[in-house]
Amino acid sequence: MDKKRKYSDNYLKFGFCAIVNNGIEKPQCVLCNAVLSAESMKPSKLKRHLETKHPEHVTKDLDFFKRHESNLKRQKLDLSGSFQQQNQANVQASYEIALEVAKNKKPHTIAESLIKPCLKLILGDASEMKMRNISLSNNTIQRRIADMSADVREQILSEIRESPLFSLQLDESTDVSSCSQLLVFAKYIHLDDIKEEFLFCAPLKTTTKSEDVMNMIRTSLKHII
């Protein structure tokens, strides 16, 4: 009789956590939420899933998978370990609306005070219950935008880490409160192409001398790259 394999914390580096289904421990992908069979609780099979289903995340560090694991645990799961279809659609709709709010630079409250009532009016009573289950509160929209921002930032940092070299371009601007803000852009090589992306913005709280700028860059890069 084959010995049952148990989940190891090391499997998270392949993008897998563990879920118990009908008393049986099975591996679950934190990226696509797929639950594999108990027989797949092997490093080679978990690694194969990551390489074939999510090749763009193969080089991601452990912190990346820990964040996805944390997000997965916060979601409501059904007995199979997959997102409930209706809940998944509601969450996706919430993210899509949050993205449009951010792109159009609108206040977060507009989602619940204007967009949601308009959708109910257009779609009618048949879809009112579905619309009611879509969370579009001010705090929810803020969290959605923060989640998407963190994901974009992680993708850029991952590409920079993989690049053989990169350069920084700096600019200084003053915000509405007359505080100096240091804007940092990165240019790097990704997939034989040169990309230029916004890296971070940090306040210069004292002066804007070259020494202050260099200290800010050293401190910031130490924590993100």
N, C-alpha and C positions, 0 to 999 in steps of 0.2 A: 504494500500500500504506500503510495507516495506521501512523503512528509509535506504537510501544509506549510507554505512559506508565510512568514509574518512581515508586516510592513516595517520598513526601516526609515528613520528620519533622513537617511542619505538619498532616498528615492525622490525627495523634493527637488533635488538638482535636475531631475529629468522632468519636472513639472507635475508630479503626482503626490497626492495625499491619500489617506485611507478612508473608506466608508464601510460601514457594516450593514449588509443587506441580508435579511432573513438569517441573522446569526453568522453570516459568512463575511469575513473581511476581504474587501476588494479594492484595487487601486482606482482612483478617480483623477482624471486630468484636470488641473486647476485652470487650464486655458480654454478648453472646449466643453468641460464638465462631463466628458464621456467616461462611463464606468466600464472597465475591462473585467474580464473573468478572473476568478481567483488564481487560475493557472498562469495568468500574465504577471503575477507578482514576482517578476524577475527583472534585474537591471537591464538585461539585453532587450527584452520586449518593451519595457518602458522607454528605453532610449530610442528604439525603433519607431515607436509612436511619435515621439517628439521630433525626430528627424524627418519623418514622412508627412506628418500632419501639420507640424509647426516649424518648418525649417528656418524661418526668419527669427525664431527665438532660441535656436540651439546654443548660441554664444552668450545668452543672458546670464547674469550672475544670480546667486542664490536669493538675494534681496528681492529681485524681480518676481521670482516664483512665490516668495513669502507674502508679498503684497497681494498676489492673485489668490493665494490660499486664504488670506484674511477676508478678501472680498467674497469668496465662495462660502465661507462659514457664516457670513452675515445674511446670505440669501436664504429664502425659504425653499426647502427641497422636498420632493415627494419621495415615495418609497423606493423608486428606482435610482434615486440620487441625481436625477436630472431636474432642471428648472421646470416648473409647471409652465405649460405652453402659454397660458394666458398671462401669467406673471411675467414671463420673459418678454412678451410683446409689449406689455405695459412699461416695463423698465426700458426697453429699447426706444419706445415712443418718448419717454421722459428725457432720455439722453439726446434724441434727435431735436426735440424742442429746445433743450438747454443749449445745444450747439448753435441753433439759429438765433437765440437770444444773445449769445456771446458774439457771434459774427456781426450782428447788427447793432451791437453796443447798446442794448436796451436794458432798462432796470429789471432785476430778477422778478419783481412782483408782476410784471406784465404777463407772464405765463399763466398764472392762476386768475388774474383779474380781467384779462382780455382774450388771450388765445383760447383758453379752455371754454369759456362761455360761447365764443364764436363757433368753435368746433361742434359744440352741443347743438347750436342753432342750425348749423348746416347739415349735420348728420342725422338729426332728428331723434325721436324717443327711442328708436331701436338700438342706437349706439350710446345712449346716455349712461347706461350702467358701465359700459366699457370705459368711457371717458371719466367716470367718477373714480375708477380704480387707478387712473394714471396720476401719480404724485407730481404735482407741479408747484408746490409751495416755494416760498422764497428761499428757505434753507435747503430744500431739495435741489433746486436749480443751482444754488451756490456749490453744493457738494458735487453735482454732476460736472460742472465746469472745472472744479478743482481736480476731479478724477481724470478728466480728459487732458487737462494741462499736464498733470503728473505723468500720464502715459506718453504724451508727445515728447516731454522732456527726457524721459527714460530712453525712448527710441533714439533721440539725437545723441545722448551721452553714450549709448551703446555703439552707435556708428562712429563717434569720435574715438572711442577706445580701440576700435578695430582699425582705424585709419593709421597708415604708416607715419603720417605727420599731419599737423594742423596749425593754423595761425589764428590770431585773435585781432579783431578790429574794435577799437574803443571809441565811445562818444560820450559826451557829458551833456545832460539836459537839466532843466529846472522845472519842477512840478508846480502845481497851483499853490502850494504852501511855501514856495520859494526855497525848497530843499533841493540840493544838487543830487542828481541820480546818475550813476555810472551805468551806461548801456554797453553790453559786451556781446559781440557777434563772433561766431566761429566759422572758419572756412576749412574744409577737410575733404579727403578723398573717400568716396563710397561707391563700390561697384564700378570702378574705372571712370567715375564721373566726379567733378568737383562740385560740392554743395556748400551753400552758405546759409547758416541758420542763426536765429537769435538764441543766445545762450542763457544770459541772466541779466537782471537789473538789480543794483544794490545802491543804497543811499550813502553818500559821502557826508558823514555827520559833522566832521570838523572843517577841514579845508580841502581844496581840490588840487593840492600840489602833487607832483609826480610821485613822491614818496607815499602819499596817502592812496593814490591810485594803485601803485604796485602792491602795497600791503593788502588792499581790498581784493585784488586779483589772486594773490597767493592764498589768502584765507578762503576765498570762494572755491577756487579750483581744487584745493585740498579736500574739500567736502564732497565735491560732485564728480571728480574724475580720478 
